[in-house]
Amino acid sequence: TDLAGVDERGAGGGGGGLHSMPVPDCFLCPLTCKVLRNPVIAADGVTYEEAAIRRHMATGSKVSPSTGRKLPGGCTELFPNRALRQAVQFWAATNQVEALLLDGE
């Protein structure tokens, strides 16, 4: 499922009709505000888009971008959030998000 370009406004991010379907907040990365494609759980217990949290960690930061607190033990290990990924994929298929995204590619 390719969800690039889908953000908090809905599929494709604009207009009316299916393009304005709401995206559940829990499907959005707190760093990118886009639908999670590869969700991972960080030591702060928050789920992020993997590439976004890796970019944050690559700066050397040991602080949670969501809470502003130091990550427990400075842990930078990430764990796949497979259940959320499956839920996003189901939502995308049910709401025809894939077909809408092909228009923008």
N, CA, C and O atoms as a Tinker XYZ file with bonds, in Angstrom:
   420  protein
     1  N      0.845000   -1.171000    0.000000    73     2
     2  CA     0.000000    0.000000    0.000000    64     1     3
     3  C      0.887000    1.230000    0.000000    63     2     4     5
     4  O      1.712000    1.400000    0.898000    81     3
     5  N      0.725000    2.098000   -1.005000    73     3     6
     6  CA     1.507000    3.318000   -1.064000    64     5     7
     7  C      0.672000    4.459000   -0.529000    63     6     8     9
     8  O     -0.336000    4.825000   -1.133000    81     7
     9  N      1.075000    5.027000    0.594000    73     7    10
    10  CA     0.309000    6.083000    1.234000    64     9    11
    11  C      1.039000    7.411000    1.199000    63    10    12    13
    12  O      0.694000    8.328000    1.945000    81    11
    13  N      2.048000    7.527000    0.341000    73    11    14
    14  CA     2.746000    8.799000    0.219000    64    13    15
    15  C      1.752000    9.854000   -0.235000    63    14    16    17
    16  O      0.961000    9.615000   -1.148000    81    15
    17  N      1.788000   11.002000    0.389000    73    15    18
    18  CA     0.904000   12.085000   -0.020000    64    17    19
    19  C     -0.408000   12.122000    0.728000    63    18    20    21
    20  O     -1.184000   13.064000    0.565000    81    19
    21  N     -0.674000   11.112000    1.551000    73    19    22
    22  CA    -1.909000   11.136000    2.340000    64    21    23
    23  C     -1.572000   11.732000    3.696000    63    22    24    25
    24  O     -0.704000   11.227000    4.409000    81    23
    25  N     -2.264000   12.810000    4.049000    73    23    26
    26  CA    -2.002000   13.456000    5.327000    64    25    27
    27  C     -3.296000   13.607000    6.104000    63    26    28    29
    28  O     -4.292000   12.950000    5.801000    81    27
    29  N     -3.279000   14.487000    7.120000    73    27    30
    30  CA    -4.421000   14.610000    8.023000    64    29    31
    31  C     -5.676000   15.096000    7.327000    63    30    32    33
    32  O     -6.772000   14.937000    7.866000    81    31
    33  N     -5.549000   15.688000    6.136000    73    31    34
    34  CA    -6.731000   16.192000    5.434000    64    33    35
    35  C     -7.467000   15.091000    4.698000    63    34    36    37
    36  O     -8.650000   15.236000    4.392000    81    35
    37  N     -6.794000   14.007000    4.414000    73    35    38
    38  CA    -7.443000   12.899000    3.724000    64    37    39
    39  C     -6.622000   12.449000    2.544000    63    38    40    41
    40  O     -5.502000   12.915000    2.333000    81    39
    41  N     -7.184000   11.542000    1.779000    73    39    42
    42  CA    -6.492000   10.992000    0.627000    64    41    43
    43  C     -6.169000   12.110000   -0.347000    63    42    44    45
    44  O     -7.050000   12.880000   -0.731000    81    43
    45  N     -4.928000   12.200000   -0.740000    73    43    46
    46  CA    -4.513000   13.220000   -1.674000    64    45    47
    47  C     -4.432000   14.603000   -1.058000    63    46    48    49
    48  O     -3.908000   15.522000   -1.688000    81    47
    49  N     -4.932000   14.777000    0.152000    73    47    50
    50  CA    -4.794000   16.025000    0.862000    64    49    51
    51  C     -5.661000   17.171000    0.408000    63    50    52    53
    52  O     -5.339000   18.318000    0.717000    81    51
    53  N     -6.739000   16.931000   -0.305000    73    51    54
    54  CA    -7.479000   18.114000   -0.727000    64    53    55
    55  C     -8.911000   17.857000   -1.073000    63    54    56    57
    56  O     -9.519000   16.888000   -0.618000    81    55
    57  N     -9.450000   18.748000   -1.896000    73    55    58
    58  CA   -10.734000   18.707000   -2.575000    64    57    59
    59  C    -11.916000   18.112000   -1.876000    63    58    60    61
    60  O    -11.937000   17.976000   -0.652000    81    59
    61  N    -12.893000   17.762000   -2.658000    73    59    62
    62  CA   -14.125000   17.196000   -2.134000    64    61    63
    63  C    -14.211000   15.718000   -2.411000    63    62    64    65
    64  O    -13.215000   15.095000   -2.781000    81    63
    65  N    -15.370000   15.156000   -2.241000    73    63    66
    66  CA   -15.605000   13.739000   -2.507000    64    65    67
    67  C    -14.727000   12.859000   -1.656000    63    66    68    69
    68  O    -14.471000   13.153000   -0.488000    81    67
    69  N    -14.261000   11.763000   -2.259000    73    67    70
    70  CA   -13.429000   10.819000   -1.530000    64    69    71
    71  C    -12.108000   11.433000   -1.096000    63    70    72    73
    72  O    -11.508000   10.988000   -0.117000    81    71
    73  N    -11.644000   12.465000   -1.823000    73    71    74
    74  CA   -10.361000   13.069000   -1.477000    64    73    75
    75  C    -10.379000   13.767000   -0.124000    63    74    76    77
    76  O     -9.316000   14.081000    0.410000    81    75
    77  N    -11.549000   14.017000    0.444000    73    75    78
    78  CA   -11.590000   14.707000    1.725000    64    77    79
    79  C    -11.979000   13.779000    2.874000    63    78    80    81
    80  O    -12.339000   14.244000    3.955000    81    79
    81  N    -11.908000   12.457000    2.639000    73    79    82
    82  CA   -12.234000   11.525000    3.716000    64    81    83
    83  C    -11.288000   11.741000    4.885000    63    82    84    85
    84  O    -10.083000   11.897000    4.686000    81    83
    85  N    -11.817000   11.751000    6.101000    73    83    86
    86  CA   -10.942000   11.982000    7.254000    64    85    87
    87  C    -10.045000   10.780000    7.528000    63    86    88    89
    88  O    -10.437000    9.630000    7.335000    81    87
    89  N     -8.856000   11.073000    7.974000    73    87    90
    90  CA    -7.902000   10.041000    8.356000    64    89    91
    91  C     -7.911000    9.953000    9.874000    63    90    92    93
    92  O     -7.768000   10.974000   10.546000    81    91
    93  N     -8.078000    8.753000   10.432000    73    91    94
    94  CA    -8.027000    8.630000   11.895000    64    93    95
    95  C     -6.708000    9.194000   12.434000    63    94    96    97
    96  O     -5.642000    8.915000   11.886000    81    95
    97  N     -6.783000    9.978000   13.494000    73    95    98
    98  CA    -5.587000   10.604000   14.073000    64    97    99
    99  C     -4.501000    9.592000   14.424000    63    98   100   101
   100  O     -3.312000    9.884000   14.293000    81    99
   101  N     -4.905000    8.410000   14.868000    73    99   102
   102  CA    -3.908000    7.412000   15.281000    64   101   103
   103  C     -3.139000    6.846000   14.087000    63   102   104   105
   104  O     -2.154000    6.132000   14.278000    81   103
   105  N     -3.568000    7.151000   12.862000    73   103   106
   106  CA    -2.869000    6.699000   11.661000    64   105   107
   107  C     -1.840000    7.721000   11.191000    63   106   108   109
   108  O     -1.168000    7.496000   10.184000    81   107
   109  N     -1.703000    8.842000   11.904000    73   107   110
   110  CA    -0.801000    9.909000   11.484000    64   109   111
   111  C      0.476000    9.923000   12.317000    63   110   112   113
   112  O      0.443000    9.741000   13.534000    81   111
   113  N      1.585000   10.139000   11.647000    73   111   114
   114  CA     2.862000   10.294000   12.346000    64   113   115
   115  C      2.892000   11.665000   13.018000    63   114   116   117
   116  O      2.577000   12.667000   12.375000    81   115
   117  N      3.264000   11.730000   14.291000    73   115   118
   118  CA     3.313000   13.026000   14.964000    64   117   119
   119  C      4.419000   13.946000   14.432000    63   118   120   121
   120  O      4.399000   15.146000   14.704000    81   119
   121  N      5.368000   13.410000   13.689000    73   119   122
   122  CA     6.438000   14.238000   13.132000    64   121   123
   123  C      6.110000   14.760000   11.743000    63   122   124   125
   124  O      6.426000   15.905000   11.420000    81   123
   125  N      5.481000   13.931000   10.921000    73   123   126
   126  CA     5.223000   14.311000    9.526000    64   125   127
   127  C      3.783000   14.725000    9.280000    63   126   128   129
   128  O      3.487000   15.380000    8.280000    81   127
   129  N      2.886000   14.350000   10.182000    73   127   130
   130  CA     1.437000   14.567000   10.009000    64   129   131
   131  C      0.910000   13.871000    8.758000    63   130   132   133
   132  O     -0.099000   14.286000    8.187000    81   131
   133  N      1.591000   12.822000    8.340000    73   131   134
   134  CA     1.160000   12.012000    7.197000    64   133   135
   135  C      0.816000   10.613000    7.684000    63   134   136   137
   136  O      1.250000   10.191000    8.756000    81   135
   137  N      0.031000    9.900000    6.882000    73   135   138
   138  CA    -0.364000    8.544000    7.239000    64   137   139
   139  C      0.877000    7.663000    7.358000    63   138   140   141
   140  O      1.773000    7.700000    6.514000    81   139
   141  N      0.903000    6.879000    8.419000    73   139   142
   142  CA     2.024000    5.980000    8.677000    64   141   143
   143  C      2.077000    4.881000    7.620000    63   142   144   145
   144  O      1.070000    4.229000    7.345000    81   143
   145  N      3.242000    4.680000    7.036000    73   143   146
   146  CA     3.463000    3.595000    6.086000    64   145   147
   147  C      4.289000    2.491000    6.728000    63   146   148   149
   148  O      4.023000    1.306000    6.527000    81   147
   149  N      5.296000    2.889000    7.506000    73   147   150
   150  CA     6.164000    1.950000    8.229000    64   149   151
   151  C      6.207000    2.384000    9.688000    63   150   152   153
   152  O      7.210000    2.934000   10.141000    81   151
   153  N      5.122000    2.140000   10.429000    73   151   154
   154  CA     5.078000    2.603000   11.814000    64   153   155
   155  C      5.998000    1.796000   12.721000    63   154   156   157
   156  O      6.046000    0.567000   12.668000    81   155
   157  N      6.728000    2.537000   13.559000    73   155   158
   158  CA     7.596000    1.914000   14.555000    64   157   159
   159  C      7.338000    2.572000   15.904000    63   158   160   161
   160  O      6.966000    3.743000   15.983000    81   159
   161  N      7.544000    1.796000   16.961000    73   159   162
   162  CA     7.372000    2.296000   18.315000    64   161   163
   163  C      8.751000    2.616000   18.880000    63   162   164   165
   164  O      9.656000    1.782000   18.847000    81   163
   165  N      8.898000    3.823000   19.396000    73   163   166
   166  CA    10.153000    4.249000   20.026000    64   165   167
   167  C     10.071000    4.012000   21.529000    63   166   168   169
   168  O      9.027000    3.629000   22.057000    81   167
   169  N     11.175000    4.244000   22.198000    73   167   170
   170  CA    11.256000    4.009000   23.649000    64   169   171
   171  C     10.299000    4.888000   24.448000    63   170   172   173
   172  O     10.006000    4.583000   25.604000    81   171
   173  N      9.807000    5.972000   23.852000    73   171   174
   174  CA     8.851000    6.837000   24.549000    64   173   175
   175  C      7.428000    6.288000   24.475000    63   174   176   177
   176  O      6.497000    6.867000   25.035000    81   175
   177  N      7.269000    5.142000   23.763000    73   175   178
   178  CA     5.957000    4.514000   23.634000    64   177   179
   179  C      5.110000    5.097000   22.532000    63   178   180   181
   180  O      3.964000    4.685000   22.349000    81   179
   181  N      5.649000    6.046000   21.793000    73   179   182
   182  CA     4.918000    6.708000   20.710000    64   181   183
   183  C      5.278000    6.033000   19.384000    63   182   184   185
   184  O      6.414000    5.607000   19.175000    81   183
   185  N      4.289000    5.945000   18.498000    73   183   186
   186  CA     4.513000    5.379000   17.167000    64   185   187
   187  C      4.816000    6.504000   16.192000    63   186   188   189
   188  O      4.117000    7.517000   16.147000    81   187
   189  N      5.875000    6.307000   15.410000    73   187   190
   190  CA     6.325000    7.275000   14.412000    64   189   191
   191  C      6.495000    6.579000   13.066000    63   190   192   193
   192  O      6.573000    5.352000   13.003000    81   191
   193  N      6.553000    7.364000   11.989000    73   191   194
   194  CA     6.994000    6.857000   10.702000    64   193   195
   195  C      8.482000    6.558000   10.851000    63   194   196   197
   196  O      9.241000    7.396000   11.337000    81   195
   197  N      8.891000    5.381000   10.440000    73   195   198
   198  CA    10.271000    4.952000   10.674000    64   197   199
   199  C     11.297000    5.944000   10.139000    63   198   200   201
   200  O     12.228000    6.308000   10.857000    81   199
   201  N     11.151000    6.379000    8.918000    73   199   202
   202  CA    12.142000    7.289000    8.335000    64   201   203
   203  C     12.213000    8.605000    9.112000    63   202   204   205
   204  O     13.296000    9.167000    9.280000    81   203
   205  N     11.075000    9.096000    9.582000    73   203   206
   206  CA    11.042000   10.374000   10.299000    64   205   207
   207  C     11.739000   10.275000   11.651000    63   206   208   209
   208  O     12.514000   11.162000   12.007000    81   207
   209  N     11.483000    9.230000   12.397000    73   207   210
   210  CA    12.114000    9.104000   13.713000    64   209   211
   211  C     13.605000    8.774000   13.561000    63   210   212   213
   212  O     14.415000    9.183000   14.392000    81   211
   213  N     13.962000    8.049000   12.524000    73   211   214
   214  CA    15.388000    7.776000   12.288000    64   213   215
   215  C     16.137000    9.071000   11.963000    63   214   216   217
   216  O     17.269000    9.262000   12.409000    81   215
   217  N     15.501000    9.967000   11.180000    73   215   218
   218  CA    16.128000   11.262000   10.896000    64   217   219
   219  C     16.319000   12.050000   12.189000    63   218   220   221
   220  O     17.361000   12.673000   12.395000    81   219
   221  N     15.315000   12.021000   13.055000    73   219   222
   222  CA    15.409000   12.711000   14.348000    64   221   223
   223  C     16.561000   12.135000   15.167000    63   222   224   225
   224  O     17.357000   12.883000   15.735000    81   223
   225  N     16.649000   10.823000   15.227000    73   223   226
   226  CA    17.695000   10.179000   16.027000    64   225   227
   227  C     19.078000   10.381000   15.417000    63   226   228   229
   228  O     20.077000   10.400000   16.136000    81   227
   229  N     19.141000   10.530000   14.096000    73   227   230
   230  CA    20.433000   10.717000   13.420000    64   229   231
   231  C     21.089000   12.038000   13.814000    63   230   232   233
   232  O     22.292000   12.218000   13.625000    81   231
   233  N     20.304000   12.952000   14.357000    73   231   234
   234  CA    20.864000   14.223000   14.826000    64   233   235
   235  C     21.615000   14.045000   16.141000    63   234   236   237
   236  O     22.278000   14.968000   16.616000    81   235
   237  N     21.507000   12.845000   16.728000    73   235   238
   238  CA    22.156000   12.569000   18.001000    64   237   239
   239  C     21.252000   12.824000   19.188000    63   238   240   241
   240  O     21.664000   12.665000   20.336000    81   239
   241  N     20.032000   13.217000   18.916000    73   239   242
   242  CA    19.097000   13.517000   19.995000    64   241   243
   243  C     18.684000   12.249000   20.727000    63   242   244   245
   244  O     18.388000   11.225000   20.110000    81   243
   245  N     18.671000   12.334000   22.022000    73   243   246
   246  CA    18.197000   11.238000   22.881000    64   245   247
   247  C     16.906000   11.672000   23.580000    63   246   248   249
   248  O     16.540000   11.130000   24.623000    81   247
   249  N     16.220000   12.661000   22.988000    73   247   250
   250  CA    15.005000   13.234000   23.552000    64   249   251
   251  C     13.818000   12.871000   22.659000    63   250   252   253
   252  O     13.921000   12.880000   21.432000    81   251
   253  N     12.711000   12.556000   23.285000    73   251   254
   254  CA    11.497000   12.252000   22.551000    64   253   255
   255  C     10.986000   13.498000   21.837000    63   254   256   257
   256  O     10.819000   14.539000   22.472000    81   255
   257  N     10.732000   13.418000   20.527000    73   255   258
   258  CA    10.189000   14.577000   19.837000    64   257   259
   259  C      8.733000   14.853000   20.220000    63   258   260   261
   260  O      8.219000   15.940000   19.957000    81   259
   261  N      8.076000   13.887000   20.830000    73   259   262
   262  CA     6.675000   14.057000   21.229000    64   261   263
   263  C      6.529000   14.609000   22.640000    63   262   264   265
   264  O      5.675000   15.457000   22.895000    81   263
   265  N      7.362000   14.127000   23.551000    73   263   266
   266  CA     7.212000   14.525000   24.950000    64   265   267
   267  C      8.253000   15.545000   25.399000    63   266   268   269
   268  O      8.052000   16.251000   26.387000    81   267
   269  N      9.369000   15.619000   24.668000    73   267   270
   270  CA    10.455000   16.514000   25.074000    64   269   271
   271  C     11.293000   15.962000   26.214000    63   270   272   273
   272  O     12.208000   16.624000   26.704000    81   271
   273  N     10.977000   14.755000   26.629000    73   271   274
   274  CA    11.727000   14.128000   27.730000    64   273   275
   275  C     12.802000   13.199000   27.170000    63   274   276   277
   276  O     12.710000   12.715000   26.042000    81   275
   277  N     13.812000   12.972000   27.986000    73   275   278
   278  CA    14.883000   12.063000   27.598000    64   277   279
   279  C     14.306000   10.664000   27.398000    63   278   280   281
   280  O     13.499000   10.190000   28.198000    81   279
   281  N     14.734000   10.015000   26.319000    73   279   282
   282  CA    14.292000    8.642000   26.074000    64   281   283
   283  C     14.832000    7.749000   27.178000    63   282   284   285
   284  O     15.987000    7.899000   27.578000    81   283
   285  N     14.022000    6.823000   27.680000    73   283   286
   286  CA    14.471000    5.936000   28.764000    64   285   287
   287  C     15.802000    5.274000   28.425000    63   286   288   289
   288  O     15.927000    4.554000   27.434000    81   287
   289  N     16.783000    5.536000   29.267000    73   287   290
   290  CA    18.099000    4.941000   29.070000    64   289   291
   291  C     18.781000    5.396000   27.786000    63   290   292   293
   292  O     19.770000    4.796000   27.365000    81   291
   293  N     18.261000    6.457000   27.157000    73   291   294
   294  CA    18.819000    6.915000   25.886000    64   293   295
   295  C     18.585000    5.924000   24.764000    63   294   296   297
   296  O     19.248000    5.975000   23.728000    81   295
   297  N     17.635000    5.022000   24.975000    73   295   298
   298  CA    17.370000    3.945000   24.019000    64   297   299
   299  C     16.912000    4.494000   22.666000    63   298   300   301
   300  O     15.985000    5.299000   22.582000    81   299
   301  N     17.582000    4.041000   21.626000    73   299   302
   302  CA    17.199000    4.443000   20.273000    64   301   303
   303  C     16.683000    3.254000   19.459000    63   302   304   305
   304  O     16.533000    3.341000   18.240000    81   303
   305  N     16.420000    2.167000   20.138000    73   303   306
   306  CA    15.898000    0.984000   19.453000    64   305   307
   307  C     14.451000    1.236000   19.047000    63   306   308   309
   308  O     13.683000    1.845000   19.791000    81   307
   309  N     14.088000    0.757000   17.850000    73   307   310
   310  CA    12.733000    0.911000   17.323000    64   309   311
   311  C     12.129000   -0.462000   17.081000    63   310   312   313
   312  O     12.825000   -1.412000   16.724000    81   311
   313  N     10.823000   -0.548000   17.282000    73   311   314
   314  CA    10.118000   -1.816000   17.109000    64   313   315
   315  C      8.970000   -1.629000   16.129000    63   314   316   317
   316  O      8.202000   -0.676000   16.264000    81   315
   317  N      8.832000   -2.516000   15.141000    73   315   318
   318  CA     7.726000   -2.390000   14.183000    64   317   319
   319  C      6.379000   -2.448000   14.901000    63   318   320   321
   320  O      6.185000   -3.251000   15.814000    81   319
   321  N      5.460000   -1.595000   14.482000    73   319   322
   322  CA     4.096000   -1.631000   15.003000    64   321   323
   323  C      3.242000   -2.302000   13.925000    63   322   324   325
   324  O      2.538000   -1.642000   13.161000    81   323
   325  N      3.326000   -3.626000   13.888000    73   323   326
   326  CA     2.669000   -4.402000   12.828000    64   325   327
   327  C      1.151000   -4.300000   12.881000    63   326   328   329
   328  O      0.495000   -4.244000   11.841000    81   327
   329  N      0.596000   -4.274000   14.075000    73   327   330
   330  CA    -0.869000   -4.194000   14.192000    64   329   331
   331  C     -1.380000   -2.882000   13.598000    63   330   332   333
   332  O     -2.384000   -2.870000   12.886000    81   331
   333  N     -0.692000   -1.783000   13.888000    73   331   334
   334  CA    -1.120000   -0.500000   13.343000    64   333   335
   335  C     -0.925000   -0.469000   11.831000    63   334   336   337
   336  O     -1.767000    0.061000   11.106000    81   335
   337  N      0.172000   -1.030000   11.358000    73   335   338
   338  CA     0.405000   -1.071000    9.910000    64   337   339
   339  C     -0.721000   -1.834000    9.206000    63   338   340   341
   340  O     -1.208000   -1.396000    8.164000    81   339
   341  N     -1.133000   -2.963000    9.767000    73   339   342
   342  CA    -2.229000   -3.725000    9.170000    64   341   343
   343  C     -3.531000   -2.933000    9.212000    63   342   344   345
   344  O     -4.308000   -2.979000    8.258000    81   343
   345  N     -3.783000   -2.212000   10.294000    73   343   346
   346  CA    -5.002000   -1.405000   10.402000    64   345   347
   347  C     -5.001000   -0.293000    9.353000    63   346   348   349
   348  O     -6.028000   -0.027000    8.729000    81   347
   349  N     -3.862000    0.352000    9.159000    73   347   350
   350  CA    -3.758000    1.405000    8.141000    64   349   351
   351  C     -3.989000    0.815000    6.757000    63   350   352   353
   352  O     -4.702000    1.403000    5.944000    81   351
   353  N     -3.396000   -0.333000    6.482000    73   351   354
   354  CA    -3.568000   -0.971000    5.179000    64   353   355
   355  C     -5.027000   -1.355000    4.938000    63   354   356   357
   356  O     -5.540000   -1.187000    3.831000    81   355
   357  N     -5.693000   -1.865000    5.966000    73   355   358
   358  CA    -7.108000   -2.211000    5.841000    64   357   359
   359  C     -7.934000   -0.951000    5.573000    63   358   360   361
   360  O     -8.803000   -0.948000    4.701000    81   359
   361  N     -7.660000    0.118000    6.327000    73   359   362
   362  CA    -8.362000    1.383000    6.146000    64   361   363
   363  C     -8.163000    1.908000    4.728000    63   362   364   365
   364  O     -9.113000    2.353000    4.084000    81   363
   365  N     -6.922000    1.853000    4.246000    73   363   366
   366  CA    -6.611000    2.352000    2.902000    64   365   367
   367  C     -7.367000    1.567000    1.834000    63   366   368   369
   368  O     -7.923000    2.151000    0.904000    81   367
   369  N     -7.385000    0.247000    1.972000    73   367   370
   370  CA    -8.092000   -0.585000    0.992000    64   369   371
   371  C     -9.596000   -0.344000    1.058000    63   370   372   373
   372  O    -10.252000   -0.238000    0.022000    81   371
   373  N    -10.140000   -0.256000    2.251000    73   371   374
   374  CA   -11.577000   -0.046000    2.434000    64   373   375
   375  C    -12.024000    1.298000    1.874000    63   374   376   377
   376  O    -13.129000    1.414000    1.345000    81   375
   377  N    -11.177000    2.308000    1.987000    73   375   378
   378  CA   -11.529000    3.661000    1.554000    64   377   379
   379  C    -10.966000    4.022000    0.186000    63   378   380   381
   380  O    -10.957000    5.191000   -0.200000    81   379
   381  N    -10.501000    3.029000   -0.536000    73   379   382
   382  CA    -9.996000    3.209000   -1.900000    64   381   383
   383  C     -8.871000    4.243000   -1.975000    63   382   384   385
   384  O     -8.752000    4.970000   -2.961000    81   383
   385  N     -8.065000    4.301000   -0.948000    73   383   386
   386  CA    -6.973000    5.266000   -0.925000    64   385   387
   387  C     -5.938000    4.933000   -1.987000    63   386   388   389
   388  O     -5.392000    5.843000   -2.612000    81   387
   389  N     -5.655000    3.667000   -2.208000    73   387   390
   390  CA    -4.650000    3.276000   -3.193000    64   389   391
   391  C     -5.001000    3.802000   -4.574000    63   390   392   393
   392  O     -4.146000    4.373000   -5.250000    81   391
   393  N     -6.239000    3.622000   -5.004000    73   391   394
   394  CA    -6.655000    4.062000   -6.325000    64   393   395
   395  C     -6.536000    5.579000   -6.464000    63   394   396   397
   396  O     -6.154000    6.079000   -7.523000    81   395
   397  N     -6.859000    6.304000   -5.410000    73   395   398
   398  CA    -6.783000    7.758000   -5.443000    64   397   399
   399  C     -5.329000    8.223000   -5.560000    63   398   400   401
   400  O     -5.044000    9.217000   -6.227000    81   399
   401  N     -4.425000    7.509000   -4.916000    73   399   402
   402  CA    -3.023000    7.920000   -4.937000    64   401   403
   403  C     -2.386000    7.723000   -6.298000    63   402   404   405
   404  O     -1.445000    8.435000   -6.648000    81   403
   405  N     -2.878000    6.776000   -7.065000    73   403   406
   406  CA    -2.317000    6.536000   -8.393000    64   405   407
   407  C     -2.508000    7.758000   -9.290000    63   406   408   409
   408  O     -1.714000    7.989000  -10.201000    81   407
   409  N     -3.560000    8.540000   -9.034000    73   407   410
   410  CA    -3.812000    9.740000   -9.831000    64   409   411
   411  C     -2.697000   10.754000   -9.678000    63   410   412   413
   412  O     -2.389000   11.482000  -10.621000    81   411
   413  N     -2.086000   10.812000   -8.504000    73   411   414
   414  CA    -1.067000   11.816000   -8.235000    64   413   415
   415  C      0.342000   11.366000   -8.566000    63   414   416   417
   416  O      1.276000   12.157000   -8.434000    81   415
   417  N      0.528000   10.148000   -8.982000    73   415   418
   418  CA     1.888000    9.656000   -9.230000    64   417   419
   419  C      2.291000    9.878000  -10.671000    63   418   420
   420  O      3.404000    9.526000  -11.062000    81   419
